[in-house]
Amino acid sequence: MELVLDGLKLTGIGLCAVFAFLILVVFIIQLTHKAVKPFAHLLEEPAKEPVRKAGLDQRMVAAAAAAIHLHKKS
């Protein structure tokens, strides 16, 4: 019985340690966000790629239709 209580104590200590660490990480991330926010204008925006129109390749449509037909057939 003593081993079970020791195991429960160790589990509780471990869970509390992990929870405290996660809270610490959240606060560090928030602090970092506040510290970096004034410098956001210095970051470059990524270049936008030209938008391509999605055209259907008739061979791909035929291959997909054939694959669906074969799948339903088996």
N, CA, C and O of each residue as an XYZ file, in Angstrom:
296
protein
N       0.818     -1.197      0.000
C       0.000      0.000      0.000
C       0.864      1.264      0.000
O       0.512      2.285     -0.591
N       1.980      1.162      0.668
C       2.890      2.313      0.735
C       3.454      2.649     -0.644
O       3.655      3.818     -0.974
N       3.708      1.599     -1.455
C       4.228      1.829     -2.804
C       3.187      2.522     -3.686
O       3.528      3.367     -4.514
N       1.935      2.162     -3.505
C       0.872      2.796     -4.285
C       0.792      4.283     -3.931
O       0.675      5.124     -4.822
N       0.856      4.607     -2.647
C       0.814      6.009     -2.239
C       2.022      6.773     -2.751
O       1.900      7.917     -3.190
N       3.191      6.139     -2.695
C       4.395      6.782     -3.242
C       4.238      7.019     -4.745
O       4.645      8.062     -5.258
N       3.648      6.050     -5.450
C       3.415      6.208     -6.891
C       2.456      7.337     -7.186
O       2.666      8.111     -8.120
N       1.384      7.437     -6.381
C       0.420      8.528     -6.569
C       1.054      9.883     -6.281
O       0.780     10.858     -6.980
N       1.898      9.948     -5.255
C       2.589     11.207     -4.946
C       3.506     11.607     -6.096
O       3.547     12.768     -6.501
N       4.237     10.629     -6.610
C       5.159     10.907     -7.714
C       4.393     11.336     -8.966
O       4.827     12.227     -9.696
N       3.248     10.691     -9.204
C       2.411     11.077    -10.349
C       1.907     12.505    -10.181
O       1.938     13.290    -11.129
N       1.448     12.842     -8.996
C       0.963     14.194     -8.738
C       2.051     15.236     -8.913
O       1.821     16.292     -9.503
N       3.240     14.940     -8.398
C       4.360     15.870     -8.544
C       4.719     16.042    -10.018
O       4.999     17.153    -10.470
N       4.710     14.942    -10.760
C       5.034     15.006    -12.195
C       4.017     15.815    -12.976
O       4.381     16.632    -13.821
N       2.740     15.589    -12.693
C       1.696     16.335    -13.389
C       1.766     17.821    -13.059
O       1.598     18.663    -13.941
N       2.012     18.143    -11.799
C       2.144     19.554    -11.416
C       3.343     20.204    -12.097
O       3.271     21.355    -12.527
N       4.449     19.461    -12.192
C       5.642     20.005    -12.843
C       5.376     20.278    -14.319
O       5.760     21.328    -14.835
N       4.721     19.340    -15.000
C       4.414     19.525    -16.418
C       3.455     20.698    -16.605
O       3.652     21.514    -17.506
N       2.425     20.794    -15.771
C       1.461     21.888    -15.865
C       2.143     23.235    -15.637
O       1.883     24.196    -16.361
N       3.007     23.301    -14.640
C       3.731     24.547    -14.365
C       4.638     24.917    -15.536
O       4.738     26.091    -15.895
N       5.294     23.929    -16.132
C       6.165     24.185    -17.277
C       5.359     24.722    -18.453
O       5.795     25.657    -19.126
N       4.194     24.144    -18.706
C       3.371     24.605    -19.825
C       2.869     26.029    -19.595
O       2.823     26.827    -20.532
N       2.498     26.350    -18.374
C       2.082     27.720    -18.062
C       3.252     28.679    -18.278
O       3.072     29.772    -18.814
N       4.434     28.273    -17.867
C       5.625     29.095    -18.068
C       5.885     29.321    -19.557
O       6.233     30.430    -19.965
N       5.722     28.292    -20.357
C       5.939     28.419    -21.802
C       4.932     29.401    -22.408
O       5.297     30.217    -23.255
N       3.675     29.327    -21.980
C       2.651     30.242    -22.502
C       3.012     31.687    -22.167
O       2.913     32.564    -23.025
N       3.430     31.941    -20.925
C       3.796     33.301    -20.545
C       5.028     33.791    -21.300
O       5.103     34.965    -21.661
N       5.988     32.910    -21.541
C       7.180     33.302    -22.301
C       6.803     33.638    -23.744
O       7.328     34.593    -24.316
N       5.900     32.860    -24.328
C       5.471     33.140    -25.698
C       4.743     34.471    -25.769
O       4.967     35.244    -26.701
N       3.879     34.754    -24.806
C       3.172     36.034    -24.788
C       4.141     37.196    -24.601
O       3.996     38.232    -25.249
N       5.112     37.035    -23.737
C       6.104     38.077    -23.510
C       6.937     38.317    -24.772
O       7.228     39.461    -25.123
N       7.312     37.237    -25.446
C       8.070     37.369    -26.689
C       7.240     38.083    -27.753
O       7.758     38.918    -28.495
N       5.955     37.752    -27.824
C       5.072     38.407    -28.795
C       5.010     39.918    -28.538
O       5.084     40.719    -29.470
N       4.876     40.291    -27.277
C       4.807     41.717    -26.941
C       6.134     42.420    -27.211
O       6.152     43.591    -27.589
N       7.238     41.714    -27.021
C       8.549     42.318    -27.238
C       8.857     42.485    -28.724
O       9.556     43.423    -29.108
N       8.347     41.591    -29.559
C       8.666     41.619    -30.991
C       7.659     42.454    -31.777
O       7.967     42.900    -32.882
N       6.479     42.671    -31.238
C       5.422     43.383    -31.948
C       5.844     44.747    -32.491
O       5.461     45.070    -33.616
N       6.613     45.573    -31.764
C       7.010     46.875    -32.326
C       7.894     46.773    -33.574
O       7.998     47.736    -34.333
N       8.523     45.629    -33.792
C       9.419     45.463    -34.930
C       8.763     44.725    -36.093
O       9.446     44.354    -37.048
N       7.457     44.507    -36.029
C       6.754     43.744    -37.064
C       6.826     44.438    -38.424
O       6.823     43.771    -39.458
N       6.892     45.767    -38.430
C       6.932     46.480    -39.709
C       8.244     46.245    -40.457
O       8.320     46.507    -41.657
N       9.258     45.764    -39.779
C      10.541     45.510    -40.425
C      10.567     44.191    -41.197
O      11.437     43.975    -42.041
N       9.623     43.327    -40.908
C       9.592     42.035    -41.580
C       9.065     42.200    -42.994
O       8.143     42.975    -43.247
N       9.663     41.463    -43.899
C       9.223     41.527    -45.289
C       8.006     40.636    -45.474
O       7.913     39.552    -44.898
N       7.080     41.114    -46.287
C       5.940     40.281    -46.620
C       6.362     39.334    -47.741
O       7.091     39.737    -48.648
N       5.916     38.093    -47.691
C       6.296     37.149    -48.745
C       5.720     37.566    -50.091
O       4.613     38.097    -50.175
N       6.484     37.317    -51.126
C       6.030     37.657    -52.473
C       4.872     36.753    -52.854
O       4.901     35.543    -52.627
N       3.860     37.360    -53.433
C       2.693     36.575    -53.839
C       2.971     35.935    -55.192
O       3.458     36.572    -56.126
N       2.640     34.645    -55.258
C       2.817     33.934    -56.518
C       1.629     34.240    -57.429
O       0.508     34.429    -56.955
N       1.875     34.287    -58.709
C       0.759     34.545    -59.616
C      -0.274     33.422    -59.528
O       0.066     32.248    -59.386
N      -1.520     33.811    -59.614
C      -2.597     32.830    -59.522
C      -2.756     32.162    -60.875
O      -2.931     32.814    -61.905
N      -2.689     30.836    -60.836
C      -2.872     30.080    -62.076
C      -4.299     29.561    -62.123
O      -4.853     29.135    -61.110
N      -4.874     29.602    -63.288
C      -6.205     29.041    -63.432
C      -6.071     27.524    -63.497
O      -5.239     26.978    -64.221
N      -6.908     26.876    -62.727
C      -6.865     25.413    -62.689
C      -7.638     24.879    -63.885
O      -8.868     24.927    -63.922
N      -6.904     24.376    -64.853
C      -7.526     23.775    -66.019
C      -7.592     22.269    -65.834
O      -6.699     21.675    -65.231
N      -8.638     21.653    -66.346
C      -8.780     20.214    -66.229
C      -8.091     19.542    -67.402
O      -8.351     19.851    -68.565
N      -7.222     18.633    -67.073
C      -6.570     17.830    -68.099
C      -7.500     16.658    -68.405
O      -7.816     15.856    -67.526
N      -7.926     16.575    -69.640
C      -8.911     15.554    -70.005
C      -8.376     14.136    -69.801
O      -9.146     13.221    -69.510
N      -7.078     13.952    -69.948
C      -6.495     12.621    -69.701
C      -6.602     12.249    -68.223
O      -6.852     11.092    -67.885
N      -6.411     13.239    -67.341
C      -6.515     12.966    -65.906
C      -7.968     12.662    -65.526
O      -8.228     11.794    -64.693
N      -8.905     13.379    -66.139
C     -10.320     13.125    -65.869
C     -10.687     11.722    -66.309
O     -11.388     11.006    -65.593
N     -10.217     11.324    -67.484
C     -10.509      9.980    -67.988
C      -9.873      8.910    -67.103
O     -10.484      7.873    -66.843
N      -8.643      9.162    -66.638
C      -7.969      8.192    -65.769
C      -8.697      8.064    -64.432
O      -8.826      6.962    -63.900
N      -9.168      9.178    -63.891
C      -9.899      9.145    -62.625
C     -11.221      8.408    -62.793
O     -11.608      7.621    -61.929
N     -11.911      8.656    -63.893
C     -13.183      7.978    -64.142
C     -12.963      6.481    -64.304
O     -13.752      5.680    -63.802
N     -11.904      6.099    -64.997
C     -11.606      4.679    -65.167
C     -11.250      4.034    -63.834
O     -11.663      2.904    -63.573
N     -10.504      4.713    -62.999
C     -10.137      4.172    -61.691
C     -11.373      3.997    -60.815
O     -11.493      3.001    -60.102
N     -12.289      4.958    -60.865
C     -13.526      4.847    -60.078
C     -14.359      3.678    -60.579
O     -14.911      2.915    -59.787
N     -14.448      3.541    -61.897
C     -15.222      2.438    -62.483
C     -14.621      1.092    -62.069
O     -15.358      0.181    -61.695
N     -13.305      0.957    -62.131
C     -12.654     -0.294    -61.750
C     -12.809     -0.571    -60.254
O     -12.945     -1.725    -59.848
N     -12.791      0.460    -59.452
C     -12.940      0.274    -58.017
C     -14.351     -0.196    -57.665
O     -14.526     -1.068    -56.815
N     -15.345      0.382    -58.316
C     -16.731     -0.026    -58.050
C     -17.012     -1.416    -58.583
O     -17.852     -2.141    -58.049
N     -16.300     -1.784    -59.646
C     -16.516     -3.083    -60.287
C     -16.007     -4.218    -59.412
O     -16.594     -5.300    -59.396
N     -14.908     -3.981    -58.677
C     -14.301     -5.057    -57.878
C     -14.927     -5.226    -56.526
O     -14.512     -6.094    -55.757
